[in-house]
Amino acid sequence: RVSTALDQIGIDFCDGDLMAMNPKWTHSLSHWKRNYDQWTSDASQETTMSYSTFFDCRAIYGEHPLLEQLRDHMRTLLENASERFFVNLGHNALHYEPPLTFFRKI
């Protein structure tokens, strides 16, 4: 419902289908931890892009402590991530520009 409401007020659906309304991205906490484990250990450009995409997450409804548990897990992973992971993370950040408006706002 949130995604649909945002679309109705002018915030378009994500072209990459990386939205909560996609069943591919509705997982349990343990599944999300496994996703992040795989993304950081693989450290390819593709998995690093997935990591950086889903790193930007926030709770807007539901069990907020679940997100805190996931963030704690992510912090631990980052402390032990390979250099290759950070190189690809930096490459990803430099390669893609955020969708800014004329006034430099997202």
N, C-alpha and C positions, 0 to 999 in steps of 0.2 A: 504493500500500500504506500509506503514511503517513497519508493522509486517512482511509482505511477503519479503520486502527488507532485513530486519534484518535476517530472516531465510536464505535467499540466501547467506548472507555473513558469516553464521556460528553461529548465535545466534538463537538457536532453539525456536520453538513455546513453550509457557508455557504448561506444562502437565495438569495443572488445568484449562485451557481455560480461564484464567483471562487476556485476551488481548482486546485491543480496537476493534479488528475486530469481537469480539463476540457481537451480537446485545443485549445480556442480559446486557451488560455494557455500552450501549450508551443511556444516559439519559439527561434530562434537568437539569439545576442547582437545581430547586426545588425538583426534584426526588432524586438527589444525597444528598441534605440536609436531606431529609426524610430517606434515607439509613443510613446516619451517626447518625441521631437522634435515629433510631431503634437500631443500633449496640451498641451505648453507653448506652441506657436505658436498653436494654436486658442484656448486659454485660456477656453473656455466653461465654464459650471458643470458640465456633464456630463463634459467631458474633464479638468477639474481634479479631479473626484471620482475618475476613473480613476487619475490621477497619484497622488493622495493614498492611494488604496487600495493601489497597487502600490509606493509609496514604502516601505512597511513590508515589506521583503523581507529574507530572510537565507538563507544557504546552510546546508543541513543534510546535504547529500550531493553528491558530484560535484566538478566543477572550480570550486573556490572563487575562483580568480583571475578567472573570467568575471564573477562578481558585482562584484568590485572594479573591473573595467573599466566595467561598467554604472554603478556609483556614481560613478566619475570623470566619466563622460559626463553623469550627472544633475547633478553639481556645476557643470559648465560651463554647462549649460542654465539652472540657477537663477541664475547670475551675470548672465545676459543676458535673463532672463524679463521680460515686460511687467508693468506695474503691475496691469493687469487680471487677470493670472494670480494674483498674490498676493492681490488683493481676493477673488477667487473661492475661493482656497485658504483664506483666513481665514473666509469665509462658510461653507464646507463644514465647517471645524473647529468652528464655533460652532453649526451647525445639527444635527449628528449627535452624539449622546452615545455613548461607548463602552459595550459591553454589560457593565456591572459587576454583580457579585453584591452581596448584602446587606452584605458586609464590604468593599466598594469594591475588589474584586480582579476582574481580567478572567477 
